Amino acid sequence: MKGYADFILEDYQRLGATPPDTAPQLKFLSAKLLAHARNWERESDSIPSSETLAELCLPILDQIIEIVQGLKHMPHAPIEDLTRFQQALNKAGVILRNREDPVVTVDHPAPVTHPQIGRPQGTILIVDDDSGEQEMATRICEDAGHVGVAVGSLEEGIERALTQDYDAILLDWNMPGGGARTFLSRYHETNLAHRAPVILISAEGDRNVFLDAMRLGAVDFLQKPYDRKELLVRLDYAVRTKLAEERLSNAMTRLRREEESRRHLVLNIFPSHIAGRAMKGENPIADLAPDVGVLFVDIVGFTRLTHTTTPKDIIAFLSLTFEWMESLTSRYGIEKIKTIGDSFLAVSGLTEARPIHLSLLADFAIHLLQHAKKIITPAQIPLSLRMGLHRGPVIAGVVGKQKLGYDLWGDTVNFAARLERLAHPDTILTSSEVFQSLDKHYILTPAGKQEVKDLGHRQLYHIQGKRENKPS
């Protein structure tokens, strides 16, 4: 009642008209009627009969109806809200007189257009089976810049709440079909990304109703008839809370995505066993591995190729070649370290010193040699490779600050790199240390003693392939 009286006075202000002298009486009489109703409800020792309540309220109600009917026939009257107010008054009179609802015939004038107050701040779902309460709540929401969506049944309210996004929900406690308990239990048992805060509205003043609602997931409680300003304050708080929770959730999602991107980047930069240590913040990362197989693979004739090929074709060729090599590393259980220009560096035995690690690296090299010709270079000739393989101790670690890099150092690495430079096209050149480890199961042929820069003359070998296992 009091809310409609407030609306009507505001309507006159919006229309630029001075309200008649009787209009302010609506607010006074509505407040008086509300006070009688609340006093009747609060009396616990001697609750008056419904007839006594009717005797108190009906004279006031009749005065209000008379004023509303008079205002409807005056110039600049806000017909729409006066008509809604009259309907609410008639319904209240029926309840007090304890008889069936009369058929109320009202005019249907063109709706009054109110200027928009700011942009909508939130979308509010109003679930109430009382059409008058729906109208009241919707009007309060829209006058505050919110969008009010009213439904009159519990099932429709549940369906909308579960399938559409709302910023807050106004829920009547005593709804047919199970009431607010059914709504709250079904709403909160569903795994929604963002639930709207539920404000419960009830004509009951029992504190247990409020506690039950909070236990079921409601965030706030208002007693009917509610004060318009109080409802707006609670709605604004609920909407701000929902928006803040969504911002926090979105920020957390962005952080998770950034963390996953960082993890993916680290895994692409470092070998898997180093990536985990780097993500945990270990610094410095430095290891001494006592027995590592080191293989350098070089593309024969690449420098000449760059003189006759476009940059786009060069990059496409390198991507195809190195992706093929990288795809084989997991198959053979070895580790790619990096690419250096047109060279590919792979190792075995770096993370665990398995007895067969050198054999896996040799198998990888043989596979490359046997299948390289299937790749055609931009010069329209088959791919040709040369390789250098050595074994021994290496130092491994991460260096750099802004651009981190994982690398290997030591004579073993230098020796393998120089073997690759000494190798002829389509060969795998290796050392006597590798020969001693692989000779039993692989075919190795002498390549003679050769001068290896900074390492002197060394007996070298070519790996030709694997020996066939003879049945015993």
Secondary structure, DSSP 8 states (H G I E B T S, - for coil): -HHHHHHHHHHHHHTT----TTHHHHHHHHHHHHHHHHHHHH--SS---HHHHHHHHHHHHHHHHHHHHHHTTSTT--HHHHHHHHHHHHHHHHHHHT-------------------SS---EEEEE-S-HHHHHHHHHHHHHTT-EEEEESSHHHHHHHHHHS--SEEEEESS-TTTHHHHHHHHHHHS--SS---EEEEES---HHHHHHHHHTT--EEEESS--HHHHHHHHHHHHHHHHHHHHHHHHHHHHHHHHHHHHHHHHHHS-HHHHHHHHTT--S-EEEEEEEEEEEEEETTHHHHHHHS-HHHHHHHHHHHHHHHHHHHHHHT-EEEEEETTEEEEEESSSS--TTHHHHHHHHHHHHHHHGGGSB-TTSSB--EEEEEEEEEEEEEEE-SSS-EEEEESHHHHHHHHHHHH--TTEEEEEHHHHHHHTTTEEEEEEEEEEETTTEEEEEEEEEEE------
